[in-house]
Amino acid sequence: MLDRLKNIKHLCLDLDGTLYLGQTLFEFTRPFLRQIAQLGIGRTFFTNNSSRSTRQYVEKLNKLGIDATERDLFSSTHCTLDYLSEHHSHAKSAFVLGTPALRGEFVENGFVERGDNASDRPDLVIVGFDVTLTYERLSRAAWWISKGVPFIATHPDRTCPTDEPTLLPDCGAICKLLSHATGREPDAVLGKPDPRMLAGVMLRHNLAAAQLGVVGDRLYTDMAMARGAGAIGVLVLTGETTEQQAHAARPQPDVIVHDVGKLGRLLATLKETTR
C-alpha cells in the first residue's frame, strides 16, 4: 500500500475531525498543508456537512488561517446538485429541509423554493444537515415525502463532530426520523461514501482514482468511499473513529495514521526514497 501512496498526486481532505474540530484548528494542520504543497501534492477540502454554503466554508477556513478559495472546496451539496442535473433535470422546484445557507445554494443554482404550504407541491424534497430545524418544516417535509415526492438526502452522516459538550444529530439522523414517520427511505443519499463525490474532483483536476488519497476520520463515509472508488483511504484518529475501532474494522483502511501531521511526514519520507 505504501507503494500506492508514493504515487498520490492529490488529497481529498475531510474537514471536521481531520483538519479541525468544531472551531478549533489542530496545531499540525497548517504545517501539513505547507508540506504537501512543497511535495507538489494538490488538495481539495472535502466535506459532507451541507449546513454551510461554499462561501461560508471558505470564510471559515480563511479565519482559521487556511488559504482557500471556492474552487478548493467540494461538498455534498455540490455532489447533490450534480446528481440532480443528471437524474432529475426536469425538476425546477424543491422543498429544502436545511439551513438558510443550503436553501440559498439551491436557489442560486436555479431551483424555486416550494412546499411550505400544502397546495404548493415541490418537484423534490432535499434533506440536509439542518441546524435551524423546526418542527413545522420537519412535518412539511414528511408530508411531501408521504405523498411520493422524490426524497433526496445530501449525505448519510449520523452525527456532526463538535468540540462542545453536546451531540449534534446530522442529516442521516434526520432522515431516519422522516423514514420512520413516512415508511419511505431516501431515493438517493449523496455525499460520502457515494463514489460520485470523488467523480467531481477527478473531473476538475483530470485525475484517475488511483492518483487520489481520501483523508478522513470516518470508516463508514471517508474510507468506504475511497474503497468504492478505487482511491487510497487514509484514516486519521483525530475525529470520530478510535484506534480500537480502526484496527477492528473489516476491511481495514489502506493507511491509518494518528493525524495529518504524521501523514505529511510519511509522504515526505516516501517521496525522498523515490529520488
C-alpha positions in Angstrom: 0.0 0.0 0.0 2.9 2.4 0.6 3.9 1.9 -3.0 0.5 3.3 -4.0 0.9 6.1 -1.6 4.1 7.2 -3.4 2.0 7.9 -6.5 -0.5 10.2 -4.8 -1.0 13.5 -6.8 -4.0 14.9 -4.9 -5.6 14.6 -1.5 -9.3 15.0 -0.7 -9.2 16.3 2.8 -12.1 15.9 5.1 -12.6 19.0 7.4 -14.2 18.5 10.8 -12.4 15.8 12.7 -9.5 15.8 10.3 -8.2 19.4 9.9 -10.1 20.9 12.8 -12.7 20.0 15.4 -15.6 22.4 15.7 -14.0 25.8 15.9 -10.5 24.6 16.9 -7.8 24.1 14.3 -5.4 21.3 15.0 -1.9 22.5 15.6 -0.4 20.2 12.9 -2.9 21.3 10.1 -1.1 24.3 8.7 2.4 22.7 8.7 0.8 19.7 7.0 -0.8 21.8 4.3 2.6 23.6 3.7 4.3 20.3 3.5 2.1 18.7 0.8 2.3 21.9 -1.2 6.1 21.6 -1.1 5.8 18.0 -2.2 3.7 19.1 -5.2 0.6 17.3 -4.0 -2.7 19.1 -4.7 -5.6 19.2 -2.2 -9.4 19.7 -2.2 -11.2 20.4 1.0 -13.9 17.8 1.1 -17.0 17.8 3.4 -20.3 16.1 3.8 -21.6 18.9 6.0 -24.3 20.7 4.0 -25.2 23.2 6.7 -22.8 25.9 5.3 -22.6 27.4 1.9 -19.4 27.2 -0.2 -18.7 30.9 0.6 -19.2 30.2 4.4 -16.8 27.3 4.3 -14.1 29.4 2.6 -14.6 32.2 5.1 -14.3 29.7 8.0 -11.1 28.2 6.5 -9.6 31.7 5.9 -10.4 32.7 9.5 -8.7 29.6 10.8 -5.6 30.6 8.8 -6.0 28.2 5.9 -5.6 29.7 2.4 -8.6 28.6 0.3 -10.9 29.7 -2.5 -14.3 28.4 -3.6 -12.6 26.2 -6.2 -10.8 24.4 -3.4 -14.0 23.1 -1.8 -16.2 20.2 -2.8 -19.2 19.4 -0.6 -22.1 17.0 -0.5 -24.2 20.0 -1.8 -22.1 20.1 -5.0 -22.5 16.3 -5.3 -26.3 16.6 -4.8 -26.6 19.3 -7.4 -24.5 17.3 -9.9 -26.8 14.3 -9.3 -30.0 16.3 -9.8 -28.7 17.7 -13.0 -28.2 14.2 -14.3 -31.1 12.3 -12.8 -33.8 15.0 -12.2 -33.1 17.5 -14.9 -36.8 18.3 -15.2 -37.1 19.4 -11.6 -37.5 23.1 -11.2 -38.6 23.4 -7.5 -37.7 21.9 -4.2 -38.6 21.9 -0.5 -35.2 22.1 1.1 -35.1 21.0 4.7 -31.9 22.7 5.5 -30.2 25.9 6.8 -30.8 29.2 5.0 -27.3 28.7 3.5 -28.2 25.4 1.9 -31.5 26.7 0.7 -29.7 29.7 -0.8 -27.3 27.4 -2.7 -30.3 25.7 -4.3 -31.9 29.0 -5.3 -28.5 30.2 -6.7 -28.5 27.0 -8.8 -31.9 27.7 -10.4 -34.3 26.0 -8.0 -37.5 27.7 -6.8 -38.4 27.1 -3.2 -41.8 25.5 -2.8 -43.8 23.3 -0.4 -44.2 25.4 2.7 -48.0 25.1 2.3 -50.0 22.1 1.4 -51.2 23.5 -2.0 -47.7 24.2 -3.4 -46.3 20.8 -4.3 -42.5 20.8 -5.0 -40.7 18.6 -7.5 -38.2 17.4 -4.9 -37.6 17.2 -1.2 -34.0 17.8 -0.3 -32.8 17.0 3.3 -29.5 18.3 4.6 -27.9 18.9 8.0 -30.3 21.4 9.4 -29.1 23.2 12.5 -32.1 25.5 12.1 -34.6 22.7 12.1 -38.2 23.5 13.2 -41.0 21.0 13.9 -43.2 22.8 11.4 -40.8 22.4 8.5 -39.9 18.8 9.6 -43.6 18.0 9.4 -44.0 19.6 6.0 -41.0 17.6 4.6 -42.7 14.4 6.0 -46.0 15.4 4.3 -44.4 15.7 0.9 -42.4 12.5 1.3 -45.6 10.7 2.3 -47.2 12.0 -1.0 -44.5 10.4 -3.1 -42.3 13.5 -3.9 -38.7 12.3 -4.6 -36.7 12.3 -1.3 -33.0 13.2 -1.7 -30.5 13.3 1.2 -27.3 15.3 0.8 -25.3 12.8 2.9 -25.7 9.9 5.4 -23.7 11.2 8.5 -25.5 10.3 11.7 -23.7 13.0 13.8 -21.5 16.0 13.2 -18.2 16.3 15.1 -18.0 19.1 17.7 -15.6 20.3 20.4 -18.6 21.3 22.6 -20.2 19.1 25.3 -23.1 18.0 23.2 -24.1 15.6 20.4 -25.2 17.0 17.0 -27.7 14.8 15.1 -26.8 15.1 11.4 -28.6 14.6 8.1 -28.6 10.8 8.5 -30.4 11.0 11.8 -32.9 13.5 10.5 -33.6 11.2 7.5 -34.1 8.2 9.9 -36.8 10.2 11.7 -38.5 11.0 8.3 -38.3 7.4 7.1 -39.7 6.1 10.4 -42.6 8.6 10.1 -43.4 8.1 6.4 -42.3 4.5 5.7 -40.0 5.7 2.9 -36.2 5.6 2.7 -34.5 8.3 0.7 -34.5 7.7 -3.1 -30.8 8.8 -3.1 -28.2 9.6 -0.4 -25.4 11.6 -1.9 -22.1 12.7 -0.3 -19.6 10.3 1.1 -19.4 7.3 0.8 -21.0 7.6 -2.7 -18.1 7.4 -5.2 -19.8 10.3 -7.1 -18.3 12.6 -4.6 -14.8 11.8 -6.0 -16.0 12.0 -9.6 -16.4 15.7 -9.3 -12.8 16.2 -8.0 -11.4 13.9 -10.7 -13.2 15.9 -13.4 -12.0 19.2 -12.0 -8.3 18.1 -11.9 -8.2 15.5 -14.7 -7.1 12.7 -12.3 -7.7 9.0 -12.0 -8.9 7.4 -8.8 -5.6 5.7 -8.1 -3.9 9.2 -8.0 -6.2 10.3 -5.2 -5.9 9.9 -1.5 -9.0 10.4 0.7 -8.1 11.6 4.2 -10.8 11.5 6.9 -11.8 10.3 10.3 -14.8 8.1 9.5 -14.9 4.5 8.4 -18.4 4.4 7.0 -18.1 7.5 4.9 -14.5 8.5 4.1 -12.9 5.1 4.0 -15.9 3.4 2.4 -15.9 6.0 -0.4 -12.2 5.6 -1.1 -12.6 1.8 -1.3 -15.6 2.0 -3.6 -13.9 4.4 -6.0 -10.5 2.8 -6.1 -8.7 5.6 -4.3 -6.4 5.3 -1.3 -8.1 5.7 2.1 -6.1 7.3 4.9 -7.9 7.2 8.3 -6.9 9.7 10.9 -7.8 9.2 14.6 -8.5 12.9 15.5 -12.2 12.7 15.0 -14.9 10.0 15.3 -13.0 6.8 14.9 -11.0 5.5 17.9 -7.8 3.5 17.5 -9.6 0.3 18.7 -12.3 0.8 16.2 -9.8 1.4 13.4 -7.9 -1.8 14.0 -11.0 -3.8 14.4 -12.5 -2.6 11.1 -13.1 -5.1 8.3 -12.0 -4.4 5.7 -9.1 -2.4 7.1 -8.4 1.2 5.9 -5.5 1.3 3.5 -3.5 3.5 5.8 -4.0 4.5 9.5 -2.2 7.5 11.0 -2.9 9.4 14.2 -3.2 12.8 12.4 -2.5 14.6 9.2 0.8 15.8 10.5 2.1 12.2 10.6 0.7 11.7 7.1 2.7 14.6 5.9 5.9 13.2 7.3 5.1 9.8 5.8 4.5 11.3 2.4 7.8 13.3 2.6 9.7 10.1 3.6 8.2 8.2 0.7 9.0 11.0 -1.8 12.6 11.1 -0.5 13.0 7.3 -1.1 11.9 7.6 -4.8 14.5 10.2 -5.7 
